[in-house]
Amino acid sequence: MKLLRAAAGVGFAVAGLAVAGPGGAVAAAPSCANPLRATAADTSAPLTERFLDAIQRQGVTTVARYYDYPDETLPGKTLTQAERDMVAARGLSLVVVFQHHNDQLASFTTERGAGDAARALELAVAMHQPAGSAIYFGVDGPWRSDADLDRITAYFRAVDTAMAGSGYRVGVYGSGLTCQLMAATGQASLCWLANPTSWPGHDAAVAAGDWAIRQRGQVSCGERFVDFDQLNPAQAYAGQFKP
């Protein structure tokens, strides 16, 4: 998920509110707008009370955060215990996705699949993530050739093997085509449909409702860029959990 994109071109209005600061100075409160009334939001930056205030005011009840290796692809990308506690204190839910250079085709190997799953399980235990919830694995690109899809399939085959018996469901974040392939092979039971509409299979997945989470454009919210996400009302569960 490319969450550090510029906000230009995103079709959402962002409204600010002036508030009095120390000494009567006027400062801008965190601005945010959620015209789709989405109930989830994903961010690669560490959670703060200020950010959680902003998204809760917009009706968000589920926050998506990342699992990653210690050599994070972005500083602070990995969910921490302190963040988990903030989410728990507010009664919000979490959903998690593992991603480490998953925007590069070279990442999709059997070895990486096994290693990514092992690291994800290590973090799930540390975060006290309950059995029955999901760990999504990112496929952050528009790959469509048979050779490229074979690589992704091999990666998820290794993920499934490593996750077997863990009690966690496997989800995939990616294009509609990737989601369709992982569902057809039984390697992922949940689809998080990526926002880019030009990626293969996007419109077909939207039309068929074949997604548990649908990413919907980036806005400025709580002093950062964030993607709002819709949870599919036709599907009972998207793999989120309450800490």
N, C-alpha and C positions, 0 to 999 in steps of 0.2 A: 504494500500500500504506500503510495507516494504521497505522504502527508505534509511535505514541506513545499508544495507547489505554491506559486503566487496566486492570490485570490482573484486576479483580474479575469473577467469573463464569466465568473460564477453568477448565476442569475438569482441571487438572494439579496434582499435589502438588509443592511446592518445598521441598527439604530443605537445611538449613544445616549447617555444620560449624565448630565452634569451634577456633581455632588460637591458639597463643601468639605474641604480637607482641613488639616491643622491650620490654625490661624486664619480661617475663613477663605483659604485659597480654593479655587474651583478646580476639581480634577474630574476626568472622565471615568465613570464606572465601567466595568467590563461590559462591552456591547455584544449583542448576540441576537439572532433572529432565526426562527424555526418555522417557516411558513408551511412546511409539509407536516408539521406536528409529529415529527419522528420521535420515537421513544428511546433511541439508542444513539450513541456517539462514540467514535473511535479516535484515539490520539496516540502518537508515538512519544509524547513528552510526559514527564512525571506528573501525576495528579497533584493539584493543590486545592486547598479549601476554597480559594477564590474562583478557580475554574469550576469546581463542583457546584458552588453557589450559582454560577452563571447558567450551567446546563440544566440544573434542577428547576430553575425558574422557567426554563423553556419546555418542561414536561419530560425531560429525559429520565428514564428509570434504569437503563442498562448502560454501563461503560465498558468499552472494549479496549483492552491493553495487550501488551506483547510479552511473549517469552522469547529470549535470545540467549546467545552465548555470552560469557564474560567480556569478550572483545566485541562489544555491541556495535552494530552498524550505525547507530546514532546514540550519543551520550544520554543515559537515563531511559533507554528504550524499555528495559525489562521491568515488569511489575515488581514492586517491593512489598514487604510486609506492612510498612507504614501506609502505603497507598491502600492496601487491602483493608486496613483498619479504618481508614477514613471512609471508604465505601461502605463498610459494615455499619459504622456509626450512623450513617445517613439512611440505611435501609435500602440502598441501591443494590443492583445485581452487577456481576462481572461476566464478561465473555472474553476468552483469550485466544490469541493466534500466535503460532510460532513462525518467525520469519528472520532469516539471516542470509542476506544477499539472494533472496528468492525472486529478485527481479533479473537474475542472470541465469541463462539456461544451463550454464556449466554447474550450477548448484544441484541440478536434479540427477543424482546418481544413487545407486543402491547404498553406497557407503554413507552418503550424506543423509539419506532417508533414515537409516538405522541410528545414526548419531543424533539427528535432530529429534527423533522420537524419544531417545534416551534422555536427552537434555530437557525436553518438554516434561517428561514424567518426573524428573528430578525436581523441577520447579513446581509442578503440580502438587507434589507431596509437601514441599516447603510452604506452599501457599494454602495448604489444607483444602485443596480443591476437591469437592465431593465426587465420589463415583457416580456415574450416570450423566455427568455434565460433559461438555465437549472441549476438545482442543482442535482448533483449526490450524491448517498448515497452508502458508501462502504460496500461490502460483501467480506472481505479479507481472504478467506479460501476455501478449496476444498470440501466443504460439498456436499453430494450427497444422503444420505439416505432420505426416505420419511419423517421421523420424523424431521430431520434437515431442510429440505426444507419447511416443514409446519411452522416451527418457522420463517424462513426468509419471507415466504409469509404473515404471520400475522404481522410481522414488517412493511412490505411495504404497507399492507392494512391500517395500522394506519398512515403511512406517507402520503398516498394518501388522506385520510380523512382530515388530518391537512392542506395539501397543496391545497385542493380544493378551487377554487376561487381566488387563489393568483396570477394567471397569469404565474407562473413558471412551466416549464416542469420538470418531475421527470426522472432522469437517474439512472442507477445502474452501479457501478464498481464491477466487479467480474469475475467469471468463465463463460465459454460459456454456461454451464448448467444453472447457475443462471440467466444470461441474457435471455436465451430462456424461462425460467419459468416466469420471470417478463413480458416479451413481450406477452406470451400466456395468462396471466391473466389480461393484460392491466394495470399493476401497474407501469411500467416504459416504456417510449417511446424511450429511448436512452441507448445504451450499450457501456460501456467503458470496453473493454476486457483486463483483467489482463495479465501480462506477463508470469506467470508460465505455460509452455506448458503441464505440467502433470496434471493440474486441469481439471476436467471433462468438456467435450464439447469444449475445446479450439480449437482443429484442425477442428472440424465441423463448428464452428463459423467463423474461418478464411476462410475455403473453400467456405462457403456460403456468405461471406461478410456481416454477420449479426453483424456489429459493427459500431459505429460512431467514436470511438477513440480506437486505439490499442496500448497498452503499449509495448515498445520494448527495454528491457535490460537497465542496469545501467552503466553509465560511470562517470569518473571524469571530471567535467566541471566547470570552474569559481571557483575553490577551494572548491568544494563540490561534492558529488555524486548526480547524477540526472538521472531520467529516461526520455529518449526521447519517444515520442508518435507520431503515425501517425494518421492523420485525414482521414477518408474514402472518397476518391474522388467520390465514387458512391453515397454518401449521401450528400445532400445539406447543412446540418447544424448539428453541434455537440453540440449546446447549449452554445457556447462561446459568449462573449459580449465585446464590446469596452467601457472601462470606459469613 
